[in-house]
Amino acid sequence: MTSFRTLDDVDVAAKRVLVRVDLNVPMKDGEVTDDTRIRAVLPTISEISDKGGKVVLLAHFGRPKGEAKPEMSLEPIAGAVASRLGRPVAFAADCIGETAAAAVAAMADGDVLLLENTRFHKGEEKNETEFAAALAANGDIYVNDAFATAHRAHASTEGLAHHMTAVAGRCMQKELEALEAALGSPKRPVAAIVGGAKVSSKIDLLENLVSRVDMLVIGGGMANTFLAAKGVDVGKSLCEHDLADTAIRIMAAAETAGCDILLPVDLVTAKEFAVNAESDVVGLNGVADDDMILDAGPDTVAKVEDAIDRANTVVWNGPLGAFEVPPFDRATVTAARYAAERTQVAGLMSVAGGGDTVAALNTAGVADRFTYVSTAGGAFLEWLEGKALPGVEALRK
């Protein structure tokens, strides 16, 4: 039993269904270059349409900051949605007012309509009651299927829920169920793998995780800050030396909570950060003054694999090294493939999310072999930090 309402709780037949989707997709020369987010919401659109509901899509594109900017119009995306959906998608040049109302009134049961960029109006990001009411005027039921925007209390992501019955779409539902299984009521032991460049951007996340998981693997540039705090010379590596006290505090909190922190035990270093740069595997005392730590070494990867072996649940956010530049992708790729194998063979619950994380899993060729991979960036990170997401809270029973 989920704690939030879903499409199973409403009858959409002959109803005007406002569906908030994430269509903030990459574009080049008027064409969508990555349709991941479009494909994610197709099940919800198809289901409502097949059941005779009038599907009225709400979305944003870019950051127009309350102004109607032609280059940020959703009109080109309507065609992309239609081609993936396999049925026509009409377009209205505004999301409120007479233009939107006329387009909705012209719909037959099962039709799909995309309204113009909600962020063309200042009331969207300000979550103004009047703007939310204007959006609500064109619908009978509100469906939020955009987890990636759930950390924002905007009119189309949170405000609408105060004007009509609000439920989660299938994409949102799948995301929330995966997140609940990963940290809400997980099968233990739980291992979290957290990487990335800076500790400063993930302090809240780390402080939350040490009290929620059994093992915490720290990699990437973040690990350098922890190593330095323990007295390891990190050369000219990316490192936030001013956060040594923060790192020590997090390690102390982990010890108190019974959470094992796994830091690198060997390192891949190089004199330059370049593709196929000459590199060495060194111990913790082997970093020269002019060295940069750019990846975790094989002994560290073995320890990460051991943590994955011992875990029943793995939550992953961030790479273990500078994965964009070979050969410094080895630790991330090797560990990701191992987690994917354990997912497929041993039933490991593996949930990953965040932009760099998705890119890293794609590099490893295993994004489709994890239990769930979230394309959300900020929303996934805030969820890991233990924060309530406005767009999700609005859907609770």
C-alpha positions, -999 to +999 in steps of 0.1 A: +000+000+000+016+033-011+014+064+010+005+085-019-024+086-044-020+072-079-039+068-111-055+037-095-074+060-072-093+080-099-116+075-128-103+095-157-129+086-183-143+118-200-124+139-176-100+168-183-067+155-168-039+180-162-007+160-164+025+177-152+054+161-172+091+168-175+098+178-211+129+199-203+148+179-229+180+187-247+174+203-282+196+211-311+185+228-343+148+223-333+153+185-327+152+166-295+187+150-290+178+128-259+142+116-255+147+098-222+123+121-203+097+119-231+097+081-231+094+081-193+060+097-193+045+079-223+029+051-201+009+077-181-002+096-212-012+064-230-031+050-201-052+081-195-059+085-232-068+048-236-093+051-207-110+080-224-095+109-205-086+142-221-048+145-216-037+181-210+000+183-206+017+209-185+055+214-187+083+239-186+113+243-209+144+263-200+144+293-177+124+321-193+119+337-159+083+347-164+086+360-200+073+345-232+105+337-251+100+320-285+132+300-283+119+283-252+085+274-266+073+238-262+058+238-297+086+218-313+084+193-285+048+185-292+058+168-325+085+148-307+060+136-281+035+127-308+060+106-328+070+086-297+034+083-285+021+072-318-009+095-317-015+132-324-006+158-299-022+192-303-005+224-291-019+256-275+001+288-275-006+295-238-012+275-207-040+297-192-066+321-204-088+320-235-062+303-257-058+273-234-095+271-226-105+270-263-080+243-270-092+222-241-128+227-251-121+214-286-107+181-272-125+148-276-122+119-251-087+104-255-071+134-272-037+148-261-029+185-259+003+202-249+000+236-234+027+263-237+056+266-212+042+272-177+073+293-169+063+320-194+042+333-165+058+347-133+030+330-112+045+296-120+077+297-100+062+320-074+034+294-069+008+321-070-027+309-060-043+329-088-020+313-114-026+278-100-064+285-101-061+296-138-043+263-146-069+244-126-097+259-146-088+236-175-089+204-156-109+181-134-080+159-121-043+167-115-016+141-122+020+148-114+044+127-134+075+149-131+096+137-102+125+158-115+106+190-106+091+177-073+116+196-051+102+229-064+070+243-049+057+258-082+021+262-093+022+233-117+041+210-093+025+218-060-001+245-062-025+226-084-029+199-057-048+225-036-074+230-063-083+195-073-078+158-067-041+151-071-024+118-079+009+104-090+014+093-126+031+060-134+066+075-138+063+093-105+048+062-089+077+041-101+102+066-088+086+069-054+083+032-049+119+027-059+130+054-034+109+040-006+124+005-012+159+020-012+159+041+019+124+043+033+120+007+043+150-010+027+162-046+029+194-044+049+223-042+048+222-009+028+253+004+011+254+040-003+280+049-029+286+086-031+310+103-054+315+136-072+338+165-070+330+184-038+320+176-003+305+211+000+277+202-024+268+170-005+272+178+032+235+174+039+234+142+019+264+126+038+250+137+072+217+121+064+231+089+050+254+080+079+223+075+100+204+056+074+228+032+058+252+004+070+281+012+046+290+044+030+315+044+001+330+079-006+347+084-039+357+110-065+372+144-055+351+142-023+373+113-010+404+135-013+389+159+013+383+130+037+418+116+031+434+150+037+415+153+069+430+120+080+465+134+072+471+119+037+490+141+014+469+146-018+493+166-038+476+190-062+444+170-063+410+186-061+405+190-023+385+212+000+410+215+028+388+240+046+362+213+051+386+190+071+366+196+103+333+188+084+348+155+072+360+146+107+325+154+121+308+132+094+332+103+101+326+106+139+288+106+133+291+075+111+310+057+139+284+067+164+256+054+141+274+021+133+279+031+097+312+019+081+328+045+059+349+031+030+375+055+017+401+047-010+430+025+000+449+030-032+448+057-058+453+064-095+474+095-100+486+115-130+506+147-137+480+159-161+442+156-165+440+145-201+426+115-222+449+085-219+474+105-197+502+085-182+490+073-148+502+053-118+485+032-091+499+043-057+493+037-020+480+064+003+516+075+010+526+076-026+511+108-039+538+132-051+535+170-047+527+174-084+503+145-086+466+146-091+444+118-077+419+111-106+405+077-097+403+049-072+428+020-075+420-017-080+423-025-042+397+001-035+374-013-062+377-047-046+366-032-013+336-016-031+327-049-047+329-065-013+305-039+001+281-046-028+284-083-021+274-078+016+245-054+007+210-062-001+203-026-012+227-002-029+220+035-034+244+053-059+250+090-064+281+102-081+312+086-098+343+072-081+367+091-103+370+115-132+350+090-154+346+114-183+383+110-192+398+076-198+416+059-182+401+075-150+368+058-156+379+023-146+368+023-110+334+037-117+328+014-147+341-017-129+320-011-098+289-002-118+291-034-138+296-054-107+265-038-091+245-045-122+256-081-122+246-086-086+213-070-094+206-094-122+220-125-106+216-121-068+185-099-066+203-068-053+181-037-050+201-011-069+189+025-072+209+053-088+203+089-097+218+122-105+231+136-138+267+125-135+256+091-121+233+084-151+261+094-175+286+071-156+262+042-158+256+048-195+294+049-199+295+015-182+266+003-204+246-008-174+219+018-168+192-006-179+205-033-156+200-015-123+167-019-104+159+018-110+178+047-124+164+082-117+170+109-143+161+136-117+190+157-105+181+181-077+150+162-066+169+129-063+197+147-043+172+164-019+155+131-014+189+115-004+194+144+019+162+134+037+143+166+027+105+166+021+097+173-016+068+197-020+056+180-052+055+146-035+040+158-002+011+172-022+002+136-034+001+119+000-031+103+011 
